[in-house]
Amino acid sequence: MISFLELSTEETQIPVQSETEKRSFVGSLNVDNIARIIDGCLERTNDVRNQSKLINLRRGEAKDVPTIMATMKDCGVDISKMMDEEAFRIDGFGSTPLFYCILLEKPNFEVAGVILWCIGYSTRTGRVLNVEDLFLNEEQCSEGVGDVTKFVFHALSDIATSLDCCRCGWK
């Protein structure tokens, strides 16, 4: 398992939330608070790495489901074997999301990649952030998207820290 928390945030100077900021959400992880945490972490990551302005990270929304599924299909996923769009929308963007999504967006708002992740729980360690899938559009990778994956993982580490997760991993 890859531990993203091992990445040094000092190395790329991406600030993470202070203890006071992150502790304010412990015990009250409702949909709105989680969305606010995700948006704050992605904004910090975008502010630091956006010198090149090649890619912007943003939280996926229900309106993005067709684009998310198209990106997955472009990356070789046989979406005919997946659930339908409506089930995907409910599971990811309903009142109790089972997963979260980050979009890698180009300046023209074209989606170059998708990260699906969820919050799990370990009886030994507590909350965990699990990255389920990372889809990068192959054509976009030659334009700098591959380089941005490091910042995606820093953003995920920041989100995990802000949600008081003890571990951030990719299965």
N, C-alpha and C positions, 0 to 999 in steps of 0.2 A: 504494500500500500504506500502511496506517495503522500507525505505529509506536507501540505502547503504552508503550515505554520513555521516550517523550517526555513522558508525564504526570508531573508532579512529585509525588513521594511526600510532600514537605514540605508541599505545598499542603493535603493532607488528613490529614497526620500519620500515615500508615500506615508503621510501621517495617518495614524489610527486614532480612534476615539480614546479619550482619557478614561480612567477608571470611573469617574463620576458620570460621564456621558453613558458609558456602556451599562453601568449598574442600574441606571434609571429604568431600564427595560426589563430587568430580571423579574420574573414573576408576572409580567403583564405582556406576554408575547401574543397579542392579538393581531389580526390581519393588518390593521392600520399602522401599528407600531413597527411591525416587520417591514412593511412597505417603506416607511420613513427611514428605517435603518439602512435598507438596501439602497434607497435613493441617495442617502448621505454618503455611503461608502463609495458608490459609483461616481458621485460628483467629485469626491476627493481624488479618486484614481484618475478620472478624466482631467481634472485641473493639473495634476502633476505630469501626466504623460502626454498631454495634448499639445506638445510643442510642434509635432508634425501634423496634427489635425487629420491623420489618416483614418482613424477609427474612433468612434464614440461608444461607450458602454451605456446601456440603459435597461431598465427593468421591463420585461415583457408584460404586455397587457392582453386582455381578452381579444381585442381587435387585431392582434398580431397572429392569432392562431393559424390562419391560412398561410401566412408568410413563414411561420415556424415550420409548419408541416412541409411546405414547398422546399425550404432549406434542407430539411432532413432528407427529403426525396432526392434533391440535387447531390447530397452527400452519399447516396447509395442505399439509404434505408428503404426497405420495401414497406411503404406505409399502408399497403393493402392488407397487411397482416397486423396492423395496429388498430387501435380503437378509432372510431370516427371523430370528426372535428368537434361535434357537440360534447361528447364524453371527455375529450381532451380539454376543451374549454372549461367544463365544470370542474374537472379534477385539478386543473392548474390555476384557474382564475375565478372559481366559485367562492362561496362564503367561507369555506374551510379548505384552502388549497392543500393538495397533497404534494405538490412540487412547485418550484419557482423557476423563473427563466430570466436569463440575461441575454440581450441581443448585442451583437457587435455590428455597429452601423457605420456605413461610409458617409462622407459629407453630403452625398446626394440622397441620403436616407435609405440606400440599398442595404439590405441585410447581408452581411458577409459571414456571419456565424451565429450559433446559438449554444448556450450552456444551460442544461437542465440540472437542477440540484434540489435536494430536500433536507429537512431537518429531521434527524433521527434521535434515538435515545439509547444509551448503553447503561445497563444496570450497574456497571462497574465505574463508569466515568461521567455519566450525565449526557448532556446535549452534544450532538455531533452534526456537522454539516457534511453531507455526502454528495459528491458530484456524480451524477448519473451518466450524463453524456455531454460531449463537446463535439459540435459539428462545425467544421470550417469549410466554406465553399472553396474548392481547390483552385478555381480560377482567380479568386480574390487573394489567395495566399501569396502569390508572386508580387502583389501590390502592397505588402507590408502587414497583412493580417496575421501571418505566422509569428511575426515579431511581437505582436500585441498579446499573445497568449500569456506571457510572463506577467503582464499587468492584469490580465483576467484573474490569474491565480492570486495575485496580491489583493485584488478587490475581494475575492472569495475569502481570503484569510482575514481581511478587515471585517467582512460581514460575520464570519464565524466568531471572531473576537468580540465584536459588538453585540452578538446574540448570546454571549457567554458560553459558547461551545468549547468543549475541551479538546476537540479534534476536528480536523478538516481533511477529508480524504476522498480519493477517487477509487471506486471499486473496479 
